[in-house]
Amino acid sequence: MKKLITILSILSLGSATVLAQAPVWNEIKGELKTALEIKGDPIRGKVAFEQCQGCHRADASGRVSGAYPRLSGQHAQVLMKQIADIRSGRRNNPKMEPFIGDHVLTPFDIADVSIYLEGLPMLGTNGKGTGSALDKGKQLYDKDCAVCHGAKGEGDAVKFYPMVAAQHYKYLLREVNFIRDGDRRNSNPDMVTVIKPYSSTDLDAVADYMSQFAPPKK
Amino acid sequence: MIHRDTTFKPMSTRRPLAMAAIGLALGWALALPSAAQDAKTIATAVCGACHGEDGNSAIPMFPKIAGLQESYIVKQLRDFQSGRRKSDIMAPVVAALKPEDFLSLATYYSGQKLKPGETGDKKAASFGKMIYFDGNEENGVPACIGCHQPQGAGHLIYPRVGGQHVQYVTQQLKNFANNDRSNDVSRFMRVTAKRMSEEEIQSVAEYLVELDAK
């Protein structure tokens, strides 16, 4: 019996180790899976979004200051993943977290608000960088970023790669720094590896270059 | 594919559109002359002394209730009744009302025109305007317009705040910040008010008092 207990504890320790491994960044499970399986309703989403307007603006164009990103036109799948990641603590966002906790949004609300935002026209001018190092930015972007985020920053909904076109420069700059430094923990680890050697000047050049992309035509 | 449960939900549901629709439908059904007459009588006898017969309270610590959303007034009365919103003044008053009076009173006061006041501090009001329209990106205070609308008229479940007394607004924001008032939807006002500085609270109130929302 004692032996059996020992074996069992070793086995359970083993599975605990497996569980403790870093989760796959784009694994579809939990409420992300639930939200993805719901047919979002943009009319309900518009109502749910009212609580978000105080920061992201009524047209969801965000802030040129970069404090709050543009959400209009973003892929619904990307929005669902980011909301789910912030709720689960995988992405730190202390300012937003209390406003999107599970006492505020159900998975239905997440699906609704995401499909609503995806369908919004991308109004308003986004904040742009100084444009002083666009050649360098283009060179880095084409080499390392375009393969996932698209040649014109359009992203990839199915793979959860965000659209970066028409996003505010200062937001992009802050986030690429977070990603390089490991502070945005829900990122694709491949991206972290790729931009690890980037200097701050490199990151600035790429953020500036991305901020110049016009909203993709739908 | 997960299907939505579209069976009927009670009014406590967090679906504001549905709530508003139910509120409107009930409001219409009950806004018959006799009910309105009763409401006016109760308003004069019970509510008027503090809130004003037309809902424009003359006493800064008591809120103006003219033009508030009907569903908002009903919710507050029910919350006073259940103790979810605490007030030593309102609790006995509401206890003396019949629950069926809630909606007719709400319909009556909702139909009154709120008269804005005047700020005594223009400088604070102009700072308050910035907070109202932009919030504070540093401490994460959302802009008030997001829910309460540019003219302070409110929308759906978000109450009218334009034209309200300075003293009442500052007191409520402080109550939210201290959790002394906790009947806000989704804890939204508690989180927001906690992030606001005393100066921001005072300034927003000074701005709101003059807002004349249609």
Interface residues (C-beta under 8 A of the other chain):
Chain A: T34 E37 I38 K39 D41 I43 R44 V47 E50 Q51 C52 Q53 G54 C55 A58 R63 S65 A67 Y68 P94 K95 P98 F99 H103 V104 F108
Chain B: M1 I2 R4 R15 P16 L17 G135 E137 G140 P142 A143 C144 I145 G146 C147 H155 L156 Y158 S186 R187 F188 V191
